[in-house]
Amino acid sequence: MILYPAIDLRDGNCVRLLRGDYAQETIYGDSPVEQALAFVESGADWIHMVDLDAALTGKPTNRSAIQAVCAEVGVPVQVGGGIRSYEAAEALFNMGVARVVIGTAALENPELVRSVAGDYPVAVGLDARGGEVATHGWTEGSGRTVADLAAEYADAGVVALVVTEISRDGTLEGPDTDGLTRLLQETEIPIIASGGVGSVDDLAELAAIESQGRRFAGVIVGKAIYEGALTVEAALATIHGATKSET
């Protein structure tokens, strides 16, 4: 299981939202590059970034910050938020992004996902409240379930599903292990879990879950690191320790 420390961007700052609410924003820093480098120096093998402004409006507000991070860190960078055209995805890859996460467009324009996935590494972002996938920066319901969308993209060539339970995101109350485990049983696409991780115990629980010989491919952690509930070093040690103990 890969650890993806998260950098959520709004107006160029490193922020976290509570349960996806743009009105409940906490700013943790004004230098995404410094934050990314700190993650890498602590041992992170990937960086996860989200352009929250673009997720809401579709306009690539924070591309300069994303490009600066890609230029400075020596690890792959995964980026989501507002990617609603082939050109938007290609622009990110051209600036050094290793993988894009397509969310809203995965519901509104499935052929876009398939088109981009034919040329580049693509993950589908499934952000849900109680199983219903939300769109446009988590502000609108879709009427579709996580399982439905996972099935729709089974043959699309996507490299992962990034699955977030919005009601837990930013709460540090623990991930939706029941929902994530059900999805692990329902799809063969690698799953990156997101939302709610607040301790090393949460990470150990996720790392130990197995279904039909499969485990979660990764976990995204943000607020727990920023709030000091855990460190990147402790998170990595826990994940690796849990994996070794099961082998």
GIPE-V754005 format. One line per field, one symbol per residue. burial: 1 if it has 16 or more other C-alpha atoms within 10 Angstrom, else 0. A space follows every 50 residues. Layout:
BEGIN
burial: ???
END
This chain:
BEGIN
burial: 11111111110111111111110000010001101110110001111111 11111101111110111011001011111111111000110110111111 11111110010111011001111111111011111111000100111011 00100111111111111111110111100110110000111111111111 01110111100000111111111111000111001101100110000
END
